Amino acid sequence: MPLTNQVDIAMKKFLSVLFVALLLAGASFAQCDKHVVYSSEKQEFIGTDGQVEDIKTDALTLEFSQGKIVLNAPGKGDALTGIIKETDCQWKTLYKEGKAVYKLDFQKPQSDETSGGSITIEAKDGVLTILVEIAKMEGRKVKLIVSKYEEK
């Protein structure tokens, strides 16, 4: 077989693989790029040792929209905003099985002060939880138990 035919075949295979990879990446990104509001009525405050230190039953919402996440506790003051820097979607079944990790910069309300952090949404057996980690919390975390979610 002439070398040009081998190059053509190799190039076609490469382009086919690239096309499939782009389709899969696009589908994964589309799952994480939705405008969704998650509601929580129970939050667990986790210490640096991984143990639950406190449990609250406040109403909270997390609104994921284009490029940002807003954590709001109605009646508790200003909302905390996180600007999304990076997203890693690994949903097997959206909202039912898998997870999404968002790396972001949180901005303190009424200030230019920011702190790095992440939000991980995880679903196991249809149960959704959201883990919030903020660098300024020095290893402590907040786990939100999702009571409902709504795509906007």
KETIGU-301134 format. One record per residue (C-alpha): x, z, y; chain; residue number from 0. Coordinates in steps of 0.1 Angstrom, whole numbers, plus 5000, padded with zeros to 4 digits. Layout:
KETIGU-301134
    c1    c3    c2  mol  seq
     X     Z     Y    A  NUM
...
//
This chain:
KETIGU-301134
    c1    c3    c2  mol  seq
  5000  5000  5000    A    0
  5015  4991  5034    A    1
  5025  5019  5057    A    2
  5000  5009  5084    A    3
  4971  5014  5059    A    4
  4985  5048  5049    A    5
  4987  5058  5086    A    6
  4951  5045  5092    A    7
  4938  5065  5062    A    8
  4957  5097  5073    A    9
  4944  5093  5109    A   10
  4908  5089  5096    A   11
  4911  5120  5075    A   12
  4926  5139  5104    A   13
  4898  5128  5128    A   14
  4871  5137  5102    A   15
  4885  5172  5097    A   16
  4888  5176  5135    A   17
  4852  5165  5140    A   18
  4839  5190  5114    A   19
  4860  5218  5129    A   20
  4846  5211  5163    A   21
  4811  5210  5150    A   22
  4816  5244  5133    A   23
  4832  5259  5164    A   24
  4804  5246  5186    A   25
  4778  5261  5163    A   26
  4796  5295  5164    A   27
  4800  5294  5201    A   28
  4763  5285  5206    A   29
  4754  5316  5186    A   30
  4774  5338  5210    A   31
  4765  5320  5241    A   32
  4728  5329  5240    A   33
  4711  5349  5268    A   34
  4700  5380  5249    A   35
  4688  5414  5259    A   36
  4695  5442  5234    A   37
  4676  5475  5237    A   38
  4688  5509  5224    A   39
  4671  5542  5223    A   40
  4699  5560  5204    A   41
  4736  5562  5212    A   42
  4764  5579  5193    A   43
  4795  5591  5213    A   44
  4825  5588  5190    A   45
  4857  5608  5196    A   46
  4893  5596  5192    A   47
  4892  5610  5156    A   48
  4863  5587  5147    A   49
  4838  5615  5144    A   50
  4804  5615  5162    A   51
  4807  5641  5191    A   52
  4773  5637  5206    A   53
  4741  5618  5202    A   54
  4718  5607  5231    A   55
  4684  5592  5230    A   56
  4684  5574  5264    A   57
  4668  5540  5269    A   58
  4696  5515  5275    A   59
  4698  5477  5277    A   60
  4727  5453  5273    A   61
  4720  5419  5287    A   62
  4743  5391  5276    A   63
  4742  5360  5298    A   64
  4765  5333  5309    A   65
  4800  5348  5311    A   66
  4789  5384  5315    A   67
  4774  5415  5300    A   68
  4754  5441  5319    A   69
  4749  5476  5305    A   70
  4719  5493  5322    A   71
  4705  5527  5318    A   72
  4672  5526  5338    A   73
  4670  5555  5362    A   74
  4706  5565  5357    A   75
  4723  5547  5385    A   76
  4741  5514  5388    A   77
  4746  5491  5359    A   78
  4781  5485  5344    A   79
  4791  5448  5343    A   80
  4816  5433  5320    A   81
  4831  5398  5326    A   82
  4836  5381  5293    A   83
  4872  5369  5288    A   84
  4871  5359  5251    A   85
  4845  5356  5223    A   86
  4849  5357  5185    A   87
  4817  5348  5167    A   88
  4814  5354  5129    A   89
  4777  5353  5122    A   90
  4766  5344  5087    A   91
  4730  5348  5097    A   92
  4724  5354  5135    A   93
  4713  5390  5142    A   94
  4711  5398  5104    A   95
  4746  5395  5089    A   96
  4779  5392  5106    A   97
  4794  5401  5140    A   98
  4805  5390  5174    A   99
  4834  5405  5194    A  100
  4836  5401  5232    A  101
  4868  5410  5250    A  102
  4860  5417  5286    A  103
  4869  5434  5319    A  104
  4844  5461  5329    A  105
  4838  5465  5366    A  106
  4829  5499  5379    A  107
  4796  5497  5400    A  108
  4801  5495  5437    A  109
  4839  5491  5433    A  110
  4865  5465  5426    A  111
  4881  5487  5400    A  112
  4882  5472  5365    A  113
  4891  5483  5330    A  114
  4897  5462  5299    A  115
  4876  5467  5268    A  116
  4854  5451  5241    A  117
  4819  5450  5228    A  118
  4813  5444  5191    A  119
  4778  5435  5179    A  120
  4776  5439  5141    A  121
  4747  5433  5118    A  122
  4746  5446  5082    A  123
  4715  5443  5061    A  124
  4695  5434  5092    A  125
  4706  5465  5111    A  126
  4722  5458  5145    A  127
  4747  5481  5162    A  128
  4768  5476  5193    A  129
  4802  5493  5197    A  130
  4814  5497  5233    A  131
  4851  5504  5239    A  132
  4865  5507  5274    A  133
  4902  5513  5280    A  134
  4895  5541  5305    A  135
  4877  5560  5278    A  136
  4911  5565  5261    A  137
  4900  5559  5225    A  138
  4865  5573  5227    A  139
  4837  5548  5219    A  140
  4799  5545  5223    A  141
  4779  5531  5194    A  142
  4744  5518  5203    A  143
  4718  5515  5176    A  144
  4697  5484  5185    A  145
  4660  5490  5184    A  146
  4651  5455  5195    A  147
  4665  5423  5209    A  148
  4650  5393  5228    A  149
  4664  5359  5235    A  150
  4657  5348  5270    A  151
//
